[in-house]
């Protein structure tokens, strides 16, 4: 291999956590993905188990060039801070194990030296520690390079359904990537809304809310973009506007 690898899901740019970080920092979601890769790569190279004691958020913010980036990642629950250690949850699922392999090799070298009482430099005849098995390394690399399957999400159909159901609300005429990605994020985050039929029921349920439809306060009426913002969507889904 030309270099070290870390696992990266193709669906990551559409995850609600990415959009939440982007909204908190007022930057493009694609920029968030690039900066996350920088942070994940740093943890892979510099830590063995995803824990970085005595490393400040300021240092990692400087690494990605965005003040407050680590706080936004922590708020999205993709990084933990206990006041002493910054850590990545589920680190072992995603890292390339390069740091772990380096640590394992170092331990084997140390173990060999302890047993022989000598270093490799003292004699050309001494046996060097066994490296990581090539077959095991090959299997690991193959697993890293296999992309996860992306679920086909009918985002455009959901938007068209919105226009049919909500005749009282402004029609969505511009179906751009931002709106399509917003639908995909809500689809992925909400297990009970993974069919067009369920979305139709959900939209009709929204119509029953006097607040959302502007029937009790003329100065407010929800819109497509308002509904599909992560925070607003969660409140709607939990019934906060149905009384």
C-alpha positions as CSV (number, residue, x, y, z in Angstrom):
1,X,0.0,0.0,0.0
2,X,1.2,3.5,-0.7
3,X,0.0,4.8,2.6
4,X,-2.3,4.2,5.6
5,X,-6.0,3.9,5.3
6,X,-9.1,4.7,7.4
7,X,-12.6,3.5,6.8
8,X,-15.0,6.1,5.4
9,X,-18.7,5.5,4.6
10,X,-19.9,6.8,1.3
11,X,-23.1,7.9,3.2
12,X,-21.2,10.2,5.6
13,X,-21.8,13.5,3.7
14,X,-25.6,12.9,4.1
15,X,-25.5,12.1,7.8
16,X,-27.5,14.5,10.0
17,X,-24.5,15.0,12.3
18,X,-22.5,16.5,9.4
19,X,-25.3,18.9,8.6
20,X,-25.6,19.8,12.3
21,X,-21.9,20.6,12.4
22,X,-22.1,22.6,9.2
23,X,-25.1,24.6,10.6
24,X,-23.3,25.3,13.9
25,X,-20.2,26.6,12.1
26,X,-21.9,28.2,9.1
27,X,-19.7,26.3,6.7
28,X,-20.4,23.9,3.8
29,X,-21.2,20.3,4.7
30,X,-18.6,19.1,2.2
31,X,-16.0,21.2,4.0
32,X,-17.1,19.5,7.3
33,X,-16.4,16.1,5.8
34,X,-12.9,17.1,4.7
35,X,-12.1,18.5,8.1
36,X,-13.5,15.4,9.8
37,X,-11.2,13.3,7.7
38,X,-8.3,15.4,9.0
39,X,-9.3,14.9,12.6
40,X,-10.0,11.1,12.2
41,X,-6.6,10.7,10.4
42,X,-4.9,12.6,13.3
43,X,-6.4,10.2,15.9
44,X,-5.5,7.2,13.7
45,X,-1.8,8.3,13.5
46,X,-1.3,9.7,17.0
47,X,-3.4,7.4,19.2
48,X,-3.7,3.7,19.8
49,X,-7.3,3.5,20.9
50,X,-8.9,6.8,20.0
51,X,-8.1,8.4,23.3
52,X,-6.0,11.6,23.3
53,X,-5.2,12.7,26.9
54,X,-4.0,16.2,27.5
55,X,-4.8,17.2,23.9
56,X,-6.8,20.4,23.7
57,X,-9.7,21.2,21.4
58,X,-7.7,24.3,20.4
59,X,-4.9,22.1,18.9
60,X,-7.4,20.1,16.8
61,X,-9.2,23.3,15.8
62,X,-5.9,24.7,14.5
63,X,-5.3,21.4,12.7
64,X,-8.5,21.9,10.6
65,X,-8.4,25.7,10.6
66,X,-11.8,26.3,12.2
67,X,-12.3,27.7,15.7
68,X,-15.0,25.8,17.5
69,X,-14.9,22.7,15.2
70,X,-14.2,20.3,18.0
71,X,-17.0,21.7,20.1
72,X,-19.4,21.2,17.2
73,X,-18.2,17.6,16.7
74,X,-18.7,17.0,20.5
75,X,-22.2,18.4,20.3
76,X,-22.9,16.0,17.5
77,X,-21.7,13.2,19.7
78,X,-18.9,12.2,17.3
79,X,-16.2,13.2,19.9
80,X,-16.2,13.0,23.7
81,X,-14.5,15.3,26.2
82,X,-14.4,14.4,29.9
83,X,-12.3,17.4,30.7
84,X,-9.0,15.5,30.5
85,X,-9.2,13.3,27.4
86,X,-10.6,13.9,24.0
87,X,-11.8,10.6,22.5
88,X,-13.6,9.2,19.4
89,X,-16.5,6.8,20.1
90,X,-16.4,3.5,18.2
91,X,-12.8,4.3,17.2
92,X,-12.1,0.6,16.5
93,X,-14.8,0.4,13.9
94,X,-13.4,3.1,11.6
95,X,-9.7,3.6,12.1
96,X,-7.1,2.1,9.8
97,X,-5.4,0.4,12.8
98,X,-2.1,1.9,11.7
99,X,-1.3,3.2,15.2
100,X,-2.5,-0.1,16.7
101,X,-0.2,-2.0,14.4
102,X,2.7,0.2,15.2
103,X,2.1,-0.3,18.9
104,X,1.8,-4.1,18.5
105,X,5.1,-4.2,16.6
106,X,6.8,-2.1,19.2
107,X,5.6,-4.4,21.9
108,X,7.0,-7.4,20.0
109,X,10.3,-5.7,19.7
110,X,10.4,-4.9,23.4
111,X,9.4,-8.4,24.3
112,X,12.2,-9.8,22.1
113,X,14.7,-7.5,23.7
114,X,13.6,-8.5,27.2
115,X,14.0,-12.1,26.4
116,X,17.4,-11.9,24.8
117,X,18.7,-8.9,26.8
118,X,20.1,-7.5,23.6
119,X,19.1,-5.2,20.8
120,X,19.0,-6.1,17.1
121,X,22.0,-3.9,16.6
122,X,24.4,-6.0,18.7
123,X,24.5,-8.9,16.4
124,X,23.7,-9.7,12.8
125,X,22.9,-13.3,13.7
126,X,20.0,-12.5,16.1
127,X,16.5,-13.2,15.1
128,X,14.3,-10.2,14.5
129,X,10.7,-10.0,15.8
130,X,8.1,-11.5,13.5
131,X,6.2,-8.8,11.6
132,X,2.5,-8.7,11.2
133,X,1.3,-11.6,9.0
134,X,1.0,-10.5,5.4
135,X,-2.3,-12.4,4.9
136,X,-3.8,-10.7,7.9
137,X,-2.7,-7.3,6.7
138,X,-4.1,-8.1,3.2
139,X,-7.5,-9.0,4.6
140,X,-7.5,-5.9,6.7
141,X,-6.8,-3.7,3.6
142,X,-9.5,-5.4,1.6
143,X,-12.0,-4.8,4.3
144,X,-11.1,-1.1,4.4
145,X,-11.5,-0.7,0.7
146,X,-14.9,-2.3,0.4
147,X,-17.4,0.6,0.3
148,X,-20.7,0.2,2.2
149,X,-23.8,0.0,0.0
150,X,-25.8,3.2,-0.3
151,X,-29.5,2.9,0.3
152,X,-31.5,4.4,-2.6
153,X,-33.4,7.3,-1.1
154,X,-36.3,8.7,-3.2
155,X,-35.6,12.3,-2.0
156,X,-37.0,13.9,-5.2
157,X,-40.2,11.9,-4.8
158,X,-40.6,13.1,-1.2
159,X,-40.3,16.7,-2.3
160,X,-42.9,16.1,-5.0
161,X,-45.2,14.5,-2.5
162,X,-44.7,17.6,-0.2
163,X,-46.0,19.8,-3.0
164,X,-49.0,17.6,-3.6
165,X,-50.0,17.4,0.1
166,X,-49.3,20.9,1.2
167,X,-51.2,23.0,-1.3
168,X,-51.5,25.8,1.4
169,X,-47.7,26.1,1.7
170,X,-45.2,27.7,-0.7
171,X,-44.4,25.2,-3.5
172,X,-40.9,23.8,-3.7
173,X,-39.8,24.8,-7.2
174,X,-36.0,24.6,-6.9
175,X,-35.0,21.0,-6.1
176,X,-31.3,21.5,-5.4
177,X,-28.7,19.4,-3.7
178,X,-29.2,21.2,-0.4
179,X,-32.9,20.2,-0.2
180,X,-32.3,16.7,-1.6
181,X,-29.6,16.2,1.1
182,X,-31.9,17.5,3.8
183,X,-34.5,14.9,2.8
184,X,-31.9,12.1,2.7
185,X,-30.6,13.1,6.2
186,X,-34.1,12.9,7.7
187,X,-34.8,9.6,5.9
188,X,-31.7,8.0,7.3
189,X,-32.2,9.4,10.8
190,X,-35.8,8.3,11.1
191,X,-36.4,4.6,10.8
192,X,-40.2,4.9,10.8
193,X,-40.1,7.1,7.7
194,X,-38.5,4.9,5.1
195,X,-41.2,4.7,2.5
196,X,-43.2,7.1,0.5
197,X,-46.5,5.8,2.1
198,X,-45.2,6.6,5.6
199,X,-44.1,10.1,4.5
200,X,-47.6,10.8,3.1
201,X,-49.1,9.9,6.5
202,X,-46.5,12.0,8.2
203,X,-47.2,15.0,6.0
204,X,-51.0,14.7,6.6
205,X,-50.3,14.5,10.3
206,X,-48.4,17.8,10.1
207,X,-51.4,19.4,8.4
208,X,-53.4,18.7,11.6
209,X,-51.3,21.1,13.6
210,X,-52.9,24.6,13.8
211,X,-49.5,26.1,14.7
212,X,-47.6,24.6,11.8
213,X,-50.2,25.5,9.3
214,X,-50.6,29.0,10.5
215,X,-54.2,28.7,11.6
216,X,-53.6,30.1,15.1
217,X,-50.9,32.6,14.4
218,X,-51.1,34.4,11.1
219,X,-47.5,35.6,11.3
220,X,-46.1,32.1,11.2
221,X,-46.6,29.2,8.7
222,X,-44.1,26.4,8.3
223,X,-42.3,25.8,5.0
224,X,-40.4,22.9,3.4
225,X,-37.0,24.2,4.5
226,X,-38.3,24.9,8.0
227,X,-39.7,21.4,8.4
228,X,-36.6,19.7,7.2
229,X,-34.1,21.5,9.6
230,X,-32.9,18.9,12.0
231,X,-34.0,20.6,15.2
232,X,-37.5,21.6,13.9
233,X,-38.0,18.1,12.3
234,X,-37.3,16.4,15.7
235,X,-39.8,18.6,17.5
236,X,-42.4,17.9,14.8
237,X,-41.8,14.2,14.9
238,X,-42.1,14.2,18.8
239,X,-45.4,15.9,18.6
240,X,-44.4,19.2,20.2
241,X,-46.7,21.2,17.8
242,X,-49.7,19.0,18.2
243,X,-51.9,19.9,21.1
